[in-house]
Amino acid sequence: MKLHLHLFAIILAGFMSFAHAEPESGVGNKPNLGIFADPIAQFAAPGEEAVGDLLLQAMSLLGVAYRFGGSSPETGLDCSGFIQYVFRKSLRVNLPRTSAEMARAGRVIERDELAPGDLVFYNTRGFQYSHVGLYLGGNKFIHSPRTGKSVEVVNMANSYWVQRFNGARRVNRGGSEWKEPATARVTNDRPPAEKRLAEKKVAEKKAAERPGKSSSRAERRKAAREQETERKGASRKKSEQTTRKKKKPD
C-alpha cells in the first residue's frame, strides 16, 4: 500500500501542473488548485488499496482526448466511457455505459460524505445526470469534459460545477457486474422519470391488494362450499328415494 501511496503522490505532482479547472463555457475564473492533498490518506477503509488502484488508473489517463461515444483511450473517451473504463480496468467492475444509468448504480451519498472513488453527477446538457466524473478528494474530481478538451482535474467549488451538481453515488468496489434492480423501489436517489414509474408500479400493487379483492375471493369460496353442500344434499335425497322403493312390497 505504501508503494501505491508514493506512486500516486509522484503522479499527482507531475500531472497537477498541467491539469486545468476551466468550466466548459469558458466563463469564470480558473480555480486555484492549491496543494492537492493525498486522497488515499483521507480514505481509511478496508478497500483503500482498491481505491488507490482506481485513482491511479484514472490519473494515468490525464490528457486523453474526449470523443463522443468513445470507450477506449486509444480512440478517445467520453465522460461515461472514461468512468466505465477506469472501473473495469482497475477493479474489474462493469458499470453501465451511460451517465444516466450510472446514476442508478451503487447507493446515493450526500455531498459531505464524498470520499475518493465516488461518482459525481452534473447537468451539463440540459438534463439531469448528463455528465459524470470521479471524485479524487480535496474537493476535486477527474473527468472527460467535452469535444475539443481532454481528461482533466477540476475543482467542484467552481461556480459552473456548483450550479450543475446533481448528486453523488458510491459503487460497490468488489469485483462484480452492475445489474438493473429486479424490483422497482420508490427512492429519492432515482432520476425523476424512474421515480414516477416506480411510484406507479407501487400504487398498482397496492390497488391489487385492497380488501375488496380478498372479499371477492372469500365470496367465491363460500359459493363453492354452498354448491358442494347442495350437491351432497341432492345425492343423499336421491339415495333415500332409491332405498324406499326397494322396501315396497311386490
C-alpha positions as CSV (number, residue, x, y, z in Angstrom):
1,M,0.0,0.0,0.0
2,K,2.9,2.4,0.8
3,L,4.2,1.8,-2.7
4,H,0.8,2.8,-4.1
5,L,0.8,6.0,-2.0
6,H,4.3,7.0,-3.2
7,L,3.4,6.3,-6.8
8,F,0.2,8.2,-6.5
9,A,2.0,11.2,-5.0
10,I,4.6,11.2,-7.7
11,I,2.0,11.0,-10.5
12,L,-0.1,13.8,-8.9
13,A,3.0,16.0,-8.6
14,G,3.7,15.6,-12.3
15,F,0.2,15.9,-13.6
16,M,-1.3,18.6,-11.5
17,S,0.8,21.3,-13.0
18,F,-0.9,20.6,-16.4
19,A,-4.5,20.0,-15.1
20,H,-7.0,22.8,-15.8
21,A,-10.2,23.5,-14.0
22,E,-11.8,25.8,-16.5
23,P,-15.6,25.3,-17.0
24,E,-16.9,24.1,-20.3
25,S,-18.4,27.5,-21.1
26,G,-15.0,29.2,-20.7
27,V,-16.6,31.8,-18.4
28,G,-15.4,32.4,-14.9
29,N,-12.1,32.4,-13.1
30,K,-9.9,29.4,-13.1
31,P,-10.0,27.8,-9.6
32,N,-6.9,27.7,-7.5
33,L,-5.9,24.1,-7.2
34,G,-3.5,24.8,-4.4
35,I,-1.8,21.9,-2.7
36,F,-3.6,18.7,-3.7
37,A,-3.9,16.6,-0.5
38,D,-3.3,12.9,-0.9
39,P,-6.8,11.5,-1.3
40,I,-5.7,8.0,-0.2
41,A,-4.6,9.2,3.2
42,Q,-8.2,10.6,3.7
43,F,-9.8,7.2,2.9
44,A,-9.4,4.8,5.8
45,A,-11.4,1.7,4.9
46,P,-10.8,-2.0,4.0
47,G,-11.0,-1.1,0.3
48,E,-8.4,1.7,0.3
49,E,-5.9,-0.3,-1.8
50,A,-8.7,-0.8,-4.4
51,V,-9.4,2.9,-4.3
52,G,-5.7,3.6,-4.8
53,D,-5.6,1.4,-7.9
54,L,-8.8,3.2,-9.2
55,L,-7.4,6.7,-8.8
56,L,-4.0,5.7,-10.2
57,Q,-5.8,4.3,-13.3
58,A,-7.8,7.5,-13.7
59,M,-4.8,9.8,-13.3
60,S,-2.9,7.8,-15.9
61,L,-5.5,8.9,-18.5
62,L,-5.0,12.6,-18.0
63,G,-4.6,14.2,-21.4
64,V,-6.6,11.6,-23.3
65,A,-8.8,13.4,-25.8
66,Y,-12.6,13.5,-25.4
67,R,-14.6,11.6,-28.1
68,F,-18.4,11.3,-28.0
69,G,-19.3,7.7,-27.6
70,G,-15.6,6.8,-27.0
71,S,-14.8,3.9,-24.7
72,S,-11.0,3.4,-25.3
73,P,-8.0,5.6,-24.5
74,E,-6.6,4.8,-28.0
75,T,-9.5,6.4,-29.8
76,G,-10.8,8.8,-27.1
77,L,-13.2,8.7,-24.2
78,D,-16.5,10.5,-23.3
79,C,-17.4,11.1,-19.7
80,S,-19.2,7.8,-19.0
81,G,-16.7,5.8,-21.2
82,F,-13.9,7.2,-19.1
83,I,-15.6,6.1,-15.8
84,Q,-16.6,2.7,-17.2
85,Y,-13.0,2.0,-18.5
86,V,-11.4,3.0,-15.2
87,F,-13.6,0.8,-13.1
88,R,-13.3,-2.2,-15.4
89,K,-9.5,-1.8,-15.8
90,S,-8.6,-1.3,-12.2
91,L,-11.3,-3.1,-10.2
92,R,-13.0,-5.5,-12.8
93,V,-16.3,-3.8,-12.0
94,N,-18.5,-3.5,-15.1
95,L,-20.6,-0.3,-14.8
96,P,-23.5,0.6,-17.2
97,R,-22.5,2.6,-20.3
98,T,-24.3,6.0,-19.8
99,S,-24.1,8.5,-17.0
100,A,-27.9,8.3,-16.5
101,E,-27.6,4.6,-16.0
102,M,-24.6,5.0,-13.7
103,A,-26.8,7.3,-11.6
104,R,-28.8,4.2,-10.6
105,A,-25.8,2.1,-9.7
106,G,-24.5,1.8,-6.1
107,R,-26.0,3.9,-3.4
108,V,-26.7,7.6,-3.1
109,I,-24.5,9.7,-0.8
110,E,-24.6,13.3,0.4
111,R,-22.0,15.9,-0.7
112,D,-20.4,16.0,2.7
113,E,-20.0,12.2,2.6
114,L,-17.8,12.2,-0.6
115,A,-14.7,10.0,-0.5
116,P,-12.1,9.3,-3.2
117,G,-13.5,6.9,-5.7
118,D,-17.1,8.1,-5.5
119,L,-19.0,9.2,-8.7
120,V,-20.2,12.8,-9.0
121,F,-23.0,13.8,-11.5
122,Y,-23.8,17.0,-13.2
123,N,-26.3,18.6,-15.6
124,T,-24.2,19.9,-18.4
125,R,-26.5,19.2,-21.4
126,G,-29.9,20.4,-20.2
127,F,-31.0,17.2,-18.5
128,Q,-30.1,15.5,-15.2
129,Y,-27.2,13.1,-14.8
130,S,-25.9,14.0,-18.3
131,H,-22.3,14.2,-17.0
132,V,-20.2,12.1,-14.6
133,G,-16.8,12.3,-13.0
134,L,-14.7,10.5,-10.4
135,Y,-14.1,12.2,-7.1
136,L,-10.4,12.4,-6.1
137,G,-10.6,14.1,-2.7
138,G,-9.8,17.7,-1.7
139,N,-13.0,18.9,-3.5
140,K,-11.5,17.8,-6.9
141,F,-12.8,15.4,-9.5
142,I,-11.4,14.0,-12.7
143,H,-13.5,13.7,-15.9
144,S,-13.5,13.7,-19.7
145,P,-15.3,17.0,-20.3
146,R,-16.3,17.7,-24.0
147,T,-15.3,17.8,-27.6
148,G,-12.0,19.7,-28.0
149,K,-10.9,19.0,-24.5
150,S,-9.2,16.1,-22.8
151,V,-9.3,14.2,-19.4
152,E,-8.6,16.8,-16.7
153,V,-8.9,17.5,-13.0
154,V,-11.4,20.3,-11.9
155,N,-12.5,21.9,-8.7
156,M,-16.0,21.3,-7.6
157,A,-16.1,24.7,-5.9
158,N,-16.1,26.4,-9.3
159,S,-19.4,28.2,-9.8
160,Y,-20.1,26.3,-13.1
161,W,-20.0,22.9,-11.3
162,V,-21.7,24.1,-8.2
163,Q,-24.7,25.2,-10.2
164,R,-25.0,22.0,-12.1
165,F,-24.3,19.4,-9.4
166,N,-26.9,16.5,-9.5
167,G,-25.6,14.3,-6.7
168,A,-23.2,11.5,-6.0
169,R,-23.1,7.7,-5.8
170,R,-20.9,5.1,-4.1
171,V,-20.3,2.0,-6.2
172,N,-19.5,-1.4,-4.6
173,R,-15.8,-1.9,-5.3
174,G,-15.9,-5.7,-5.2
175,G,-15.4,-7.5,-8.5
176,S,-19.0,-7.7,-9.7
177,E,-21.1,-6.7,-12.6
178,W,-23.8,-4.0,-12.3
179,K,-27.3,-5.2,-12.7
180,E,-30.6,-3.4,-13.1
181,P,-32.6,-3.7,-9.8
182,A,-35.0,-6.7,-10.0
183,T,-37.8,-4.7,-8.4
184,A,-38.7,-1.1,-8.6
185,R,-38.4,0.9,-5.4
186,V,-39.6,4.4,-4.6
187,T,-36.4,6.2,-3.5
188,N,-35.2,9.8,-3.7
189,D,-32.0,8.8,-5.4
190,R,-33.6,7.8,-8.7
191,P,-34.0,10.1,-11.6
192,P,-37.5,11.8,-11.7
193,A,-38.8,9.6,-14.6
194,E,-37.6,6.4,-12.9
195,K,-39.1,7.6,-9.6
196,R,-42.5,8.3,-11.2
197,L,-42.6,4.8,-12.9
198,A,-41.6,3.2,-9.6
199,E,-44.4,5.1,-7.7
200,K,-46.9,4.0,-10.4
201,K,-46.0,0.3,-10.0
202,V,-46.2,0.5,-6.2
203,A,-49.7,2.2,-6.5
204,E,-50.9,-0.6,-8.9
205,K,-49.6,-3.3,-6.5
206,K,-51.4,-1.7,-3.5
207,A,-54.6,-1.4,-5.6
208,A,-54.4,-5.1,-6.4
209,E,-54.1,-6.0,-2.7
210,R,-57.1,-4.0,-1.5
211,P,-59.6,-5.7,0.9
212,G,-62.3,-5.8,-1.9
213,K,-60.2,-8.2,-3.8
214,S,-59.9,-10.5,-0.8
215,S,-63.6,-10.3,-0.1
216,S,-64.3,-11.4,-3.7
217,R,-62.2,-14.5,-3.2
218,A,-63.9,-15.3,0.1
219,E,-67.3,-14.9,-1.5
220,R,-66.2,-17.3,-4.3
221,R,-65.0,-19.9,-1.8
222,K,-68.3,-19.5,0.2
223,A,-70.4,-20.0,-3.0
224,A,-68.3,-23.1,-3.9
225,R,-69.0,-24.6,-0.4
226,E,-72.7,-23.9,-0.8
227,Q,-72.8,-25.6,-4.2
228,E,-71.0,-28.6,-2.7
229,T,-73.5,-28.8,0.1
230,E,-76.4,-28.7,-2.3
231,R,-74.8,-31.4,-4.4
232,K,-74.4,-33.7,-1.4
233,G,-77.9,-32.9,-0.3
234,A,-79.4,-33.8,-3.7
235,S,-77.3,-37.0,-3.8
236,R,-78.4,-38.0,-0.3
237,K,-82.1,-37.4,-1.2
238,K,-81.8,-39.5,-4.3
239,S,-80.2,-42.3,-2.3
240,E,-83.1,-42.2,0.2
241,Q,-85.7,-42.4,-2.5
242,T,-84.0,-45.4,-4.0
243,T,-83.9,-47.1,-0.6
244,R,-87.7,-46.5,-0.1
245,K,-88.5,-48.0,-3.5
246,K,-86.6,-51.2,-2.6
247,K,-88.5,-51.6,0.6
248,K,-92.0,-51.5,-1.1
249,P,-93.7,-55.0,-1.1
250,D,-94.2,-56.7,-4.5
